[in-house]
Amino acid sequence: MKEMSSNMPGGQQPQKHYGITSAISLAPPREIDNQYTKKLCDAMKPFGVFEDEEELNHRLAVLGKLNNFVKEWISEISELKNLPPSAISCVGGKIFTFGSYRLGVHTKGADIDALCVAPRHVERSDFFQSFFEKFKQHEEIKDLRAVEDAFVPVIKFKFDGIEIDLLFARLALQSIPDNLDLRGDSILRNLDIRCIRSLNGCRVTDEILYLVPNKENFRLTLRAIKLWAKRRGIYSNMLGFLGGVSWAMLVARTCQLYPNAVAATLVHKFFLVFSKWEWPNPVLLKQPEDSNLNLPVWDPRVNPSDRYHLMPIITPAYPQQNSTYNVSTSTRTIMSEEFKYGLSVTDEILQGKAEWSKLFEPPNFFQKYKHYIVLTASASTEENHLEWIGLVESKIRVLVGNLERNEYITLAHVNPQSFPGSKENRNENDFVSMWFIGIIFKKVENAESVNIDLTYDIQSFTDTVYRQANNINMLKDGMKIEATHVKKKQLHQYLPPELVQKKKRSIAELNRSSNGGSSKRISLDSSHLDSSRDTDSGTPFTSPSSKPLKPASDTEDSVSPPKQLFVEAFPAPGAEAAAAATATDQGMSIPVIGSTKPASPPASSSSATAQSGDEEPNPASSPQEEPNGLEDPVNGASVKRPHSPTQEDLAKRHKETEVVANDDSAFKEPYPPSSDSCTQGETALSGSKAKPIPTIDTSRTQRLPSMELPDASSPLPASNSCRVVKNSIKLALNRHK
């Protein structure tokens, strides 16, 4: 970071220049600002966001023990590898923390993200073998498990009651000194990519702290924004919202623009800045620097795929990456609306018209939409269920991408919170989790009714999940996915009355009580950019009651049974699959996503203006030419599928389809839906009973060794004893006058 000084009026000390632009305001806090900040702290305390002294000291003690344990293990490994005694005595080894704990914003009971740094003679295989075995013998270690084949390999465990995710990095150094600083780019030389990914979390966290003017003001503001994001249901990197590191960078940028402001002011300015931000202009904490290490970095001038990111927030440490590549058209629209709502609430608070508690009131997701898709994942044992829902959840954004590309769907809003299945809707011995996706259908002009076929949207998603489960050897009998369309008034069949009526308790609180505090599952889709893997994503344990938000009026049709959109089931061996039947086309239906090209953002756009006098310049303008094979849609509108493919077309395009469906970047579009598309209650669904479509080919049964998502040549998990049954769904979209 280049720091500049300027002469301040009135004989004040020179002000450091943080970030890539000058500050919007250097005004010092007023007494009333300090009073509002104290009230903000008081409003957050009931949510358990502050840790007491005893728990903090316990964490420090656990980390000290872990650090000593690592040094002891590295000494033993050094001895086994015949290092001389003089070298063994100073070989070192160290534990670094990152994520919410390192930033100083962790909540009560949150886990710790940590990194084990070892010298060059200690191999990664040593970490996952001898270190793992040594850990097994430690009496204070519980729930020990290794995820060696993850994108960022990790060992997870509980150390004296504290959950810890431990990564590993081997540096090209003979010894690891206690005062080692990981911020220097030279530390990355001669490292393999897994070590670079493991180091990234620490390097990004440390760089963020270095780039903010006042760490305490930053921390208090970030605590407030993280609590707000969790309460409003927009905290999840995996599902296409923002994760911890992205929220931290947005708060850090606000702190740079208002370097002398206290937390109450910064929270208000946060909403002011980002409710007016002109996405996809990137958020940068510093100018990207090239360290000549030949690592891939985010640069839309060079990388065509980077031009399609909708909400880029760029990590400040080399190699710079976009921490929000999962954001979709729908999730960006939802977050943009939440920024505007946050601005209106904080305006009221600072005018004395409301209290801070209003900012943390959760929305009633189940009153917000007229139509929902219920996605259900079930398994026959608890262990299988934890694995299965981890995989299913990591791919839900693929389903959201499919739905929002349907020409009749303007918004697909997934609720990040999962819910246990109700006893009435599942077998007694099954373990079930449900996710809910709110749907807004497009108002159809000049048509009495239009038929919508969602079959392939769901099928593409379920095929992706089953194919990955098959290839990582996870798939077990009893693992099923179901998708059902329901109207608002039918939600009581799936959820407790507290949720579908007026809001009285937090979603996370209800889910915890229903789940009985189930153990944390392992994500199979961890991001190396948000290395905390969003483990601190639940609303803190103590959640006060809050006043319900008044739901928008929505006239409902008469209640009819929920329509099952799609089922993939594994019947018992010998069971017959559902007989294939020819589906009758009753109108316009939607083809697979592979038939369209992603939209291209403009080659250059105006700077994001947060307030008068504040400009965030883009990096150099993107080249005018578009990537090969990409078509620029008319007026920059979202690309939608105009018609449904025939069965022959689907077979011909199968390989191309799967390649696109498995590429997360294929679900990015540069512009959100138009504002008038958010009108609710204007459409209704009705339709005849779903008709089955032919069972898929069961002849390919060879398992692939790849751990990555395969292409269409990979077999779907179907055999004589384990068949996949697919049912089609066609809905009639009626125009209400």
VOGU-3710 file (C-alpha; in Angstrom, 3 decimals, decimal comma):
1> mkemssnmpg> 0,000/0,000/0,000  1,225/3,437/-0,834  0,700/5,747/2,087  0,623/9,472/1,396  0,500/12,395/3,759  -1,245/15,715/3,387  -1,080/18,858/5,440  -4,095/19,176/7,680  -5,682/22,546/8,461  -5,445/23,933/11,946
11> gqqpqkhygi> -2,021/22,496/12,687  -3,284/18,889/12,999  -1,042/15,896/12,444  -0,726/14,667/8,848  -3,400/12,117/7,930  -2,347/8,819/6,397  -3,927/8,020/3,080  -5,540/4,564/3,104  -6,824/2,768/0,047  -6,798/3,704/-3,619
21> tsaislappr> -8,655/7,023/-3,292  -8,659/9,877/-0,845  -11,100/9,783/2,055  -14,625/11,135/1,698  -14,552/12,730/5,145  -11,857/13,247/7,778  -14,324/14,596/10,335  -13,633/13,458/13,908  -16,461/11,851/15,899  -18,886/14,038/17,818
31> eidnqytkkl> -20,131/13,242/21,302  -23,470/12,095/19,918  -21,624/9,650/17,618  -19,984/8,082/20,668  -23,390/7,817/22,341  -24,866/6,045/19,311  -21,866/3,695/19,284  -22,486/2,759/22,923  -26,141/2,085/22,093  -25,023/-0,080/19,168
41> cdamkpfgvf> -22,864/-2,193/21,502  -25,767/-2,566/23,928  -28,058/-3,700/21,094  -25,567/-6,381/19,976  -24,858/-7,852/23,428  -28,039/-9,961/23,648  -26,991/-11,782/20,470  -23,826/-13,174/22,035  -21,398/-11,479/19,669  -18,954/-10,544/22,422
51> edeeelnhrl> -16,805/-13,148/24,150  -16,179/-12,906/27,896  -12,691/-12,814/29,414  -12,830/-16,421/30,600  -13,594/-17,865/27,174  -11,002/-15,621/25,522  -8,313/-16,840/27,937  -9,398/-20,433/27,294  -8,891/-19,949/23,550  -5,443/-18,447/24,105
61> avlgklnnfv> -4,474/-21,396/26,313  -5,673/-23,920/23,708  -3,748/-22,171/20,933  -0,625/-22,124/23,111  -0,907/-25,881/23,675  -1,461/-26,465/19,966  1,586/-24,362/19,077  3,776/-26,360/21,463  2,344/-29,607/20,110  3,275/-28,578/16,541
71> kewiseisel> 6,847/-27,691/17,539  7,213/-31,004/19,337  5,923/-32,921/16,304  8,230/-31,065/13,884  11,226/-31,868/16,129  10,288/-35,551/16,092  9,921/-35,536/12,295  13,290/-33,773/11,966  14,914/-36,450/14,087  13,373/-39,243/12,009
81> knlppsaisc> 14,742/-37,546/8,869  18,265/-37,541/10,347  18,723/-33,807/10,731  21,739/-32,906/12,913  20,928/-32,132/16,580  21,991/-28,496/16,137  19,377/-28,062/13,386  16,650/-29,901/15,305  16,991/-27,545/18,268  16,104/-24,500/16,172
91> vggkiftfgs> 13,867/-25,977/13,458  10,807/-24,246/14,880  7,244/-24,415/13,570  4,323/-22,139/14,293  0,541/-21,837/14,440  -1,047/-18,803/12,756  -4,715/-17,916/13,063  -6,904/-16,275/10,444  -10,574/-15,630/9,715  -12,925/-14,151/12,320
101> yrlgvhtkga> -10,668/-15,045/15,262  -7,627/-13,309/13,777  -9,735/-10,283/12,842  -10,980/-10,146/16,430  -14,672/-10,465/15,553  -15,450/-14,079/16,509  -18,601/-14,801/18,495  -19,208/-16,992/21,528  -18,636/-20,638/20,706  -17,183/-19,920/17,255
111> didalcvapr> -14,450/-22,151/15,880  -10,877/-21,080/15,140  -9,285/-21,205/11,702  -5,585/-21,945/12,051  -2,555/-22,708/9,888  0,371/-24,984/10,743  3,558/-23,625/9,140  6,451/-26,071/8,817  9,993/-25,933/7,339  10,879/-27,409/3,972
121> hversdffqs> 11,853/-30,914/5,128  8,351/-31,577/6,538  6,042/-32,954/3,856  2,288/-32,568/3,560  2,021/-36,359/3,797  3,713/-36,132/7,225  1,001/-33,737/8,379  -1,850/-36,019/7,314  -0,139/-39,195/8,580  2,242/-38,835/11,514
131> ffekfkqhee> 0,726/-35,604/12,868  -2,774/-37,058/12,544  -1,730/-40,262/14,318  0,033/-38,315/17,077  -3,088/-36,204/17,531  -5,197/-39,340/17,958  -3,302/-40,151/21,147  -3,935/-36,727/22,686  -6,590/-36,978/25,383  -7,914/-33,440/24,839
141> ikdlraveda> -8,546/-34,023/21,117  -12,069/-35,075/20,116  -13,958/-35,485/16,808  -10,710/-35,723/14,813  -11,150/-36,022/11,044  -8,987/-35,259/8,032  -10,198/-33,875/4,679  -7,053/-34,387/2,646  -8,641/-34,200/-0,804  -10,473/-30,888/-0,270
151> fvpvikfkfd> -9,613/-27,837/-2,376  -7,883/-26,550/0,760  -6,836/-29,691/2,694  -7,708/-29,514/6,389  -7,717/-31,446/9,667  -10,772/-30,711/11,836  -10,987/-31,414/15,568  -12,086/-30,192/18,969  -9,252/-29,262/21,344  -10,503/-29,030/24,930
161> gieidllfar> -13,947/-28,050/23,659  -12,760/-25,492/21,044  -13,461/-26,396/17,407  -10,410/-25,876/15,204  -9,863/-26,189/11,437  -6,132/-26,655/10,871  -4,503/-26,133/7,465  -0,907/-26,932/6,536  1,772/-25,001/4,621  5,363/-26,059/4,016
171> lalqsipdnl> 7,656/-23,102/3,406  10,958/-23,133/1,523  12,842/-22,321/4,746  15,248/-24,363/6,864  13,533/-23,222/10,068  10,419/-21,321/11,134  11,209/-18,437/13,493  8,663/-17,296/16,089  8,614/-13,783/14,598  7,860/-14,965/11,042
181> dlrgdsilrn> 5,702/-12,518/9,044  3,623/-14,071/6,272  2,715/-10,791/4,545  5,773/-10,631/2,298  5,173/-12,049/-1,184  8,612/-13,670/-1,284  7,317/-16,257/1,184  5,365/-17,804/-1,728  8,412/-18,632/-3,836  8,878/-22,304/-4,729
191> ldircirsln> 5,659/-23,425/-3,011  3,079/-25,829/-4,407  -0,416/-24,521/-5,067  -1,972/-26,205/-2,015  0,452/-24,426/0,297  -0,269/-21,104/-1,438  -4,006/-21,651/-0,936  -3,462/-22,550/2,706  -1,378/-19,415/3,288  -3,938/-17,213/1,549
201> gcrvtdeily> -6,331/-16,985/4,494  -3,628/-15,672/6,851  -2,149/-13,307/4,280  -5,532/-11,784/3,372  -6,564/-11,376/7,013  -3,293/-9,702/7,977  -3,431/-7,395/4,942  -6,973/-6,290/5,798  -5,917/-5,370/9,337  -2,904/-3,486/7,959
211> lvpnkenfrl> -5,067/-1,473/5,554  -7,628/-0,094/8,030  -7,029/3,216/9,843  -8,366/2,172/13,271  -8,564/-1,524/14,142  -10,972/-1,166/17,055  -13,475/0,900/15,068  -13,132/-1,612/12,224  -13,774/-4,584/14,515  -16,853/-3,150/16,167
221> tlraiklwak> -18,311/-2,129/12,801  -17,599/-5,558/11,321  -19,288/-7,277/14,267  -22,403/-5,181/13,607  -22,406/-5,820/9,848  -21,823/-9,569/10,241  -24,658/-9,807/12,753  -26,916/-7,817/10,426  -26,011/-10,023/7,425  -26,699/-13,226/9,342
231> rrgiysnmlg> -29,977/-11,940/10,710  -31,084/-10,815/7,241  -30,172/-14,163/5,645  -27,420/-12,954/3,293  -24,342/-14,493/4,953  -23,217/-17,513/2,929  -20,397/-17,641/0,419  -21,424/-21,168/-0,551  -24,953/-20,193/-1,569  -23,961/-17,106/-3,550
241> flggvswaml> -24,185/-14,402/-0,891  -21,090/-13,017/0,896  -18,863/-14,868/3,347  -16,845/-13,527/6,243  -13,837/-12,271/4,306  -16,026/-10,394/1,800  -17,976/-8,592/4,543  -14,657/-7,728/6,199  -13,334/-6,140/2,997  -16,486/-4,062/2,485
251> vartcqlypn> -16,252/-2,780/6,052  -12,508/-2,124/5,614  -13,206/-0,039/2,493  -15,773/1,993/4,451  -13,186/2,590/7,170  -10,713/3,838/4,553  -13,259/6,320/3,221  -14,127/7,605/6,725  -10,866/7,046/8,643  -11,790/9,002/11,793
261> avaatlvhkf> -15,386/7,828/12,177  -16,574/5,625/15,064  -18,616/2,442/14,647  -22,128/3,951/14,668  -21,163/6,354/11,880  -19,304/3,646/9,952  -22,321/1,318/9,985  -24,451/4,079/8,475  -21,774/4,992/5,920  -21,389/1,294/5,015
271> flvfskwewp> -24,999/1,225/3,834  -24,655/4,618/2,173  -21,625/3,555/0,144  -22,789/0,106/-0,942  -26,429/0,965/-1,588  -25,071/3,324/-4,278  -22,176/1,193/-5,528  -22,258/0,652/-9,278  -21,569/-3,039/-9,625  -19,713/-4,705/-11,283
281> npvllkqped> -17,073/-2,074/-10,497  -14,700/-3,867/-8,110  -14,082/-3,066/-4,456  -10,316/-2,735/-3,902  -8,491/-2,030/-0,639  -5,214/-1,316/-2,459  -3,855/-1,206/-5,979  -2,987/-4,740/-7,116  0,742/-5,364/-7,331  2,526/-7,865/-9,528
291> snlnlpvwdp> 5,096/-9,913/-7,659  6,379/-11,696/-10,776  5,630/-15,104/-9,285  3,453/-16,135/-12,242  0,394/-16,891/-10,120  -3,084/-16,308/-11,586  -4,681/-13,102/-10,302  -8,041/-11,408/-10,852  -7,633/-9,131/-13,862  -10,510/-8,545/-16,306
301> rvnpsdryhl> -8,056/-6,995/-18,773  -6,341/-10,361/-19,148  -8,864/-13,006/-18,078  -12,124/-12,996/-20,045  -13,957/-14,969/-17,346  -13,240/-12,224/-14,789  -15,376/-9,826/-16,845  -18,538/-11,739/-15,951  -18,198/-11,493/-12,174  -21,226/-9,599/-10,904
311> mpiitpaypq> -20,045/-8,231/-7,577  -16,229/-8,350/-7,473  -14,588/-7,798/-4,069  -10,866/-8,314/-4,537  -8,575/-9,732/-1,853  -5,656/-7,401/-1,067  -2,897/-10,038/-0,740  -1,076/-11,483/-3,738  -2,330/-13,444/-5,658  -5,393/-11,171/-5,704
321> qnstynvsts> -8,665/-13,046/-6,209  -12,350/-12,244/-6,354  -13,871/-13,470/-3,097  -17,422/-13,300/-4,499  -17,303/-15,368/-7,676  -20,339/-17,367/-6,426  -22,629/-14,317/-6,535  -25,482/-14,715/-9,033  -28,000/-12,339/-10,560  -30,559/-13,183/-7,883
331> trtimseefk> -28,257/-12,995/-4,869  -26,824/-9,657/-5,988  -30,343/-8,263/-6,414  -31,308/-9,472/-2,929  -28,182/-8,007/-1,310  -28,602/-4,698/-3,114  -32,122/-4,398/-1,713  -30,814/-5,219/1,765  -28,194/-2,458/1,501  -30,952/0,024/0,675
341> yglsvtdeil> -33,105/-1,242/3,542  -30,127/-0,957/5,925  -29,607/2,644/4,828  -33,230/3,557/5,514  -33,125/1,930/8,967  -29,833/3,565/10,001  -31,167/6,913/8,750  -34,061/6,482/11,169  -31,746/5,432/14,005  -29,421/8,412/13,635
351> qgkaewsklf> -32,449/10,722/13,481  -33,684/9,317/16,788  -36,743/7,694/15,189  -35,730/4,059/15,822  -33,447/1,910/17,978  -30,493/-0,191/16,818  -32,486/-3,361/17,514  -34,550/-2,594/14,402  -31,476/-3,102/12,222  -31,177/-6,691/13,449
361> eppnffqkyk> -34,810/-7,677/12,956  -34,925/-10,686/10,603  -37,125/-10,638/7,498  -39,964/-13,118/7,279  -38,759/-15,073/4,278  -41,838/-17,284/4,339  -44,219/-14,349/3,932  -42,163/-12,648/1,241  -42,976/-14,764/-1,819  -46,058/-16,362/-3,281
371> hyivltasas> -44,266/-19,423/-4,663  -41,499/-21,624/-3,266  -39,470/-24,624/-4,292  -38,748/-27,024/-1,432  -35,489/-28,914/-1,943  -35,251/-32,015/0,237  -32,136/-34,139/0,838  -32,506/-37,361/2,777  -30,373/-40,316/3,823  -30,907/-43,458/5,861
381> teenhlewig> -28,258/-42,834/8,548  -27,112/-39,734/10,413  -23,518/-40,081/9,213  -24,594/-40,447/5,579  -26,968/-37,524/6,020  -24,232/-35,149/7,207  -22,082/-36,036/4,201  -24,990/-35,852/1,769  -26,367/-32,465/2,816  -22,858/-31,009/2,730
391> lveskirvlv> -22,595/-31,944/-0,940  -26,166/-30,950/-1,823  -25,824/-27,545/-0,144  -22,563/-26,825/-1,955  -24,379/-27,234/-5,295  -27,626/-25,371/-4,564  -26,264/-22,315/-6,340  -26,215/-24,451/-9,528  -29,965/-24,931/-9,139  -30,462/-21,215/-8,482
401> gnlerneyit> -28,471/-20,448/-11,642  -30,647/-22,812/-13,668  -33,856/-21,279/-12,347  -32,859/-17,647/-12,823  -32,063/-18,383/-16,470  -35,597/-19,555/-17,046  -37,268/-16,862/-19,137  -40,334/-16,882/-16,869  -38,440/-16,553/-13,567  -37,173/-13,126/-12,535
411> lahvnpqsfp> -35,780/-14,056/-9,109  -34,770/-17,244/-7,271  -34,061/-16,491/-3,593  -32,546/-19,330/-1,578  -32,834/-19,125/2,193  -29,374/-20,029/3,597  -30,942/-21,770/6,583  -31,775/-25,466/6,278  -34,591/-27,114/8,207  -35,218/-30,653/9,440
421> gskenrnend> -37,916/-32,560/7,589  -41,301/-32,796/9,262  -42,364/-36,234/10,469  -45,443/-36,176/8,251  -43,386/-35,758/5,076  -40,709/-38,403/5,553  -40,133/-42,021/6,402  -39,694/-42,694/10,088  -36,067/-43,850/9,766  -34,877/-41,197/7,309
431> fvsmwfigii> -32,727/-38,164/8,178  -34,000/-35,178/6,189  -32,940/-31,574/5,555  -34,888/-29,002/3,549  -33,994/-25,739/1,814  -36,534/-23,227/0,529  -36,181/-21,152/-2,627  -38,575/-18,237/-3,087  -39,595/-17,696/-6,713  -40,889/-14,587/-8,474
441> fkkvenaesv> -42,437/-15,367/-11,854  -42,379/-12,846/-14,650  -45,588/-11,041/-15,472  -46,746/-12,418/-18,804  -48,073/-9,805/-21,184  -50,754/-10,509/-23,782  -51,234/-14,115/-22,741  -53,921/-15,834/-20,727  -51,583/-18,655/-19,720  -48,106/-19,917/-20,513
451> nidltydiqs> -46,831/-23,393/-19,750  -43,495/-23,624/-17,948  -41,348/-26,736/-17,895  -38,892/-26,823/-14,982  -37,957/-30,468/-15,494  -34,568/-29,923/-17,045  -33,633/-27,125/-14,626  -34,033/-29,549/-11,737  -32,611/-32,533/-13,614  -29,414/-30,715/-14,504
461> ftdtvyrqan> -28,886/-29,869/-10,833  -29,602/-33,354/-9,490  -27,421/-34,961/-12,158  -24,557/-32,707/-11,072  -24,962/-33,715/-7,417  -25,284/-37,449/-8,080  -22,402/-37,461/-10,525  -20,067/-35,775/-8,049  -21,193/-38,043/-5,204  -20,542/-41,048/-7,420
471> ninmlkdgmk> -17,073/-39,873/-8,357  -15,895/-39,161/-4,818  -17,251/-42,527/-3,693  -19,808/-40,947/-1,353  -23,032/-42,250/-2,845  -24,902/-44,651/-0,563  -28,280/-46,369/-0,736  -31,001/-44,131/0,628  -29,443/-40,832/-0,471  -32,219/-38,933/-2,261
481> ieathvkkkq> -33,057/-35,472/-3,572  -36,600/-34,189/-4,058  -37,860/-30,832/-5,310  -41,447/-29,701/-4,775  -43,346/-26,578/-5,780  -45,561/-25,108/-3,034  -47,526/-21,928/-2,537  -47,182/-19,755/0,532  -50,260/-21,180/2,214  -48,897/-24,719/1,844
491> lhqylppelv> -45,704/-24,036/3,786  -47,352/-25,121/7,058  -47,033/-28,694/5,792  -43,247/-28,381/5,986  -42,481/-25,823/8,693  -43,516/-25,076/12,282  -46,283/-22,476/12,639  -43,884/-19,951/14,228  -42,129/-19,566/10,867  -45,025/-19,408/8,452
501> qkkkrsiael> -46,954/-16,967/10,625  -45,662/-13,652/11,900  -41,984/-13,600/12,775  -41,343/-14,196/16,470  -38,117/-16,178/16,704  -35,031/-16,232/14,548  -34,778/-18,856/11,834  -31,409/-20,038/13,119  -32,749/-20,361/16,677  -35,709/-22,462/15,585
511> nrssnggssk> -33,499/-24,654/13,467  -31,062/-25,247/16,321  -33,850/-26,332/18,644  -35,298/-28,619/15,960  -31,928/-30,155/15,113  -30,941/-30,598/18,723  -27,542/-29,045/18,086  -26,352/-31,432/15,391  -22,642/-31,612/14,738  -21,006/-29,447/12,096
521> risldsshld> -20,710/-31,051/8,685  -17,782/-30,926/6,324  -18,204/-28,803/3,237  -16,958/-30,396/0,053  -16,879/-27,118/-1,802  -14,672/-24,973/0,403  -13,394/-21,794/-1,106  -9,720/-20,939/-0,845  -10,731/-17,299/-0,835  -12,966/-17,427/2,189
531> ssrdtdsgtp> -10,854/-19,893/4,063  -13,044/-19,750/7,132  -15,567/-21,756/5,082  -18,357/-19,728/6,674  -18,305/-21,879/9,801  -19,270/-18,830/11,848  -22,412/-18,365/9,804  -25,193/-19,117/12,260  -26,932/-16,421/14,210  -25,324/-16,396/17,673
541> ftspsskplk> -26,873/-18,707/20,193  -28,743/-16,206/22,343  -31,275/-14,480/20,157  -33,735/-12,014/21,664  -37,237/-11,836/20,363  -37,922/-9,043/17,953  -40,940/-7,310/16,570  -42,196/-8,909/13,353  -41,898/-7,053/10,123  -45,231/-6,411/8,498
551> pasdtedsvs> -45,452/-8,736/5,471  -46,568/-7,434/2,157  -50,143/-8,220/1,320  -50,460/-11,138/-1,035  -53,714/-12,600/-2,195  -53,522/-16,391/-2,292  -55,323/-18,877/-4,424  -57,147/-21,717/-2,772  -54,768/-24,210/-1,200  -54,024/-27,251/-3,294
561> ppkqlfveaf> -51,633/-30,129/-2,664  -47,962/-29,307/-3,257  -46,674/-30,265/-6,672  -43,559/-32,407/-6,658  -41,225/-30,954/-9,237  -38,629/-33,626/-9,367  -37,573/-36,784/-7,592  -34,429/-38,827/-7,807  -34,826/-41,903/-5,659  -32,909/-45,084/-5,004
571> papgaeaaaa> -35,427/-47,912/-4,591  -34,462/-51,076/-2,781  -32,671/-53,722/-4,912  -35,042/-55,362/-7,323  -37,635/-52,608/-7,192  -39,060/-51,480/-10,518  -38,371/-47,949/-11,651  -41,367/-45,863/-12,645  -42,579/-46,696/-16,123  -41,508/-44,174/-18,705
581> atatdqgmsi> -44,282/-42,202/-20,308  -44,323/-39,687/-23,081  -44,675/-36,198/-21,681  -47,232/-34,066/-23,459  -46,044/-30,603/-24,347  -48,773/-28,145/-23,510  -47,026/-24,951/-24,462  -43,771/-23,119/-24,170  -41,177/-24,829/-21,971  -37,588/-24,156/-21,070
591> pvigstkpas> -34,504/-25,867/-22,525  -31,194/-26,647/-20,913  -28,771/-23,869/-20,012  -26,168/-25,033/-22,467  -28,145/-23,538/-25,320  -27,289/-19,956/-24,383  -24,155/-17,907/-23,897  -23,423/-15,791/-20,839  -23,906/-12,084/-21,228  -20,908/-9,842/-21,473
601> ppassssata> -20,563/-6,786/-19,266  -19,667/-3,485/-20,876  -16,014/-3,093/-21,743  -15,821/-0,073/-19,510  -18,244/1,620/-17,189  -18,407/4,719/-15,093  -16,733/4,820/-11,725  -18,754/3,761/-8,697  -19,902/6,884/-6,922  -20,666/6,363/-3,256
611> qsgdeepnpa> -21,168/10,003/-2,398  -20,337/13,362/-3,875  -16,587/13,551/-4,202  -15,972/9,798/-3,874  -14,870/7,845/-6,887  -13,647/4,271/-7,104  -11,715/4,045/-10,348  -11,770/0,826/-12,268  -8,542/-0,924/-13,042  -7,652/-0,234/-16,647
621> sspqeepngl> -10,568/-0,555/-18,985  -11,282/-3,994/-20,346  -10,466/-4,628/-23,987  -13,251/-3,731/-26,376  -13,290/-7,095/-28,043  -15,405/-9,802/-26,452  -14,162/-13,322/-25,681  -14,476/-15,752/-28,522  -17,864/-17,348/-28,772  -19,612/-14,901/-26,452
631> edpvngasvk> -22,522/-12,964/-27,770  -23,570/-9,590/-26,490  -27,298/-9,666/-25,686  -29,548/-6,843/-26,741  -29,365/-3,940/-24,287  -27,385/-6,008/-21,844  -30,453/-7,940/-20,674  -30,097/-11,270/-18,924  -29,876/-14,197/-21,274  -32,979/-16,361/-20,991
641> rphsptqedl> -33,864/-19,674/-22,575  -36,498/-19,024/-25,268  -37,775/-22,532/-25,948  -37,567/-26,144/-24,858  -35,323/-28,712/-26,561  -36,669/-31,939/-27,979  -35,457/-35,248/-26,583  -33,197/-35,667/-29,636  -31,711/-32,210/-29,099  -31,043/-33,020/-25,465
651> akrhketevv> -29,167/-36,154/-26,390  -27,055/-34,326/-28,958  -26,214/-31,486/-26,595  -25,680/-33,634/-23,496  -21,932/-33,283/-23,309  -21,891/-29,529/-23,926  -24,686/-29,113/-21,398  -22,886/-30,839/-18,560  -19,671/-28,925/-19,117  -21,550/-25,638/-18,835
661> anddsafkep> -23,644/-26,797/-15,896  -20,569/-27,707/-13,920  -18,890/-24,348/-14,435  -19,970/-21,931/-11,735  -19,015/-18,995/-13,919  -21,730/-20,010/-16,361  -24,298/-18,698/-13,916  -23,063/-15,128/-13,833  -24,830/-12,273/-15,604  -23,789/-8,628/-15,535
671> yppssdsctq> -27,136/-7,074/-14,704  -29,871/-7,815/-12,176  -33,496/-8,179/-13,256  -35,340/-4,947/-13,896  -37,033/-3,410/-10,907  -40,534/-3,973/-12,199  -39,868/-7,702/-12,235  -39,983/-7,783/-8,460  -43,725/-7,193/-8,357  -45,223/-10,001/-6,346
681> getalsgska> -48,626/-11,531/-6,303  -49,254/-10,933/-9,992  -48,940/-14,509/-11,143  -50,145/-17,886/-10,007  -49,284/-21,431/-10,864  -51,552/-24,270/-11,691  -51,119/-27,383/-13,711  -52,011/-30,985/-14,293  -50,366/-33,893/-12,524  -46,686/-34,309/-13,355
691> kpiptidtsr> -45,913/-36,911/-15,994  -42,840/-39,140/-15,811  -40,125/-38,947/-18,406  -38,000/-41,888/-19,491  -35,601/-43,302/-16,915  -32,039/-42,401/-17,840  -29,649/-44,828/-19,446  -28,318/-47,282/-16,856  -25,693/-48,938/-19,024  -22,715/-46,810/-17,895
701> tqrlpsmelp> -21,617/-47,923/-14,445  -17,852/-47,453/-14,406  -16,746/-45,108/-11,599  -14,301/-42,333/-12,491  -11,282/-41,664/-10,236  -11,392/-37,881/-10,597  -12,189/-35,815/-7,511  -13,317/-32,891/-9,642  -16,682/-32,437/-11,307  -16,637/-34,685/-14,398
711> dassplpasn> -18,104/-33,953/-17,770  -21,016/-35,724/-19,376  -18,931/-38,792/-20,171  -19,014/-39,624/-16,487  -21,748/-42,124/-15,620  -24,741/-41,277/-13,546  -25,124/-43,623/-10,577  -27,737/-45,953/-11,961  -27,772/-49,734/-12,118  -30,247/-52,575/-11,913
721> scrvvknsik> -30,224/-52,404/-8,126  -30,005/-48,626/-7,821  -32,051/-46,787/-10,401  -32,783/-43,116/-10,776  -36,423/-42,254/-11,378  -37,204/-38,893/-12,942  -40,583/-37,190/-13,080  -41,334/-34,140/-15,194  -43,172/-31,044/-14,051  -45,087/-28,564/-16,154
731> lalnrhk> -46,761/-25,537/-14,620  -49,287/-23,166/-16,128  -48,489/-19,513/-15,504  -51,797/-17,653/-15,492  -52,141/-13,939/-16,006  -54,298/-12,267/-13,360  -56,254/-9,270/-14,449
//
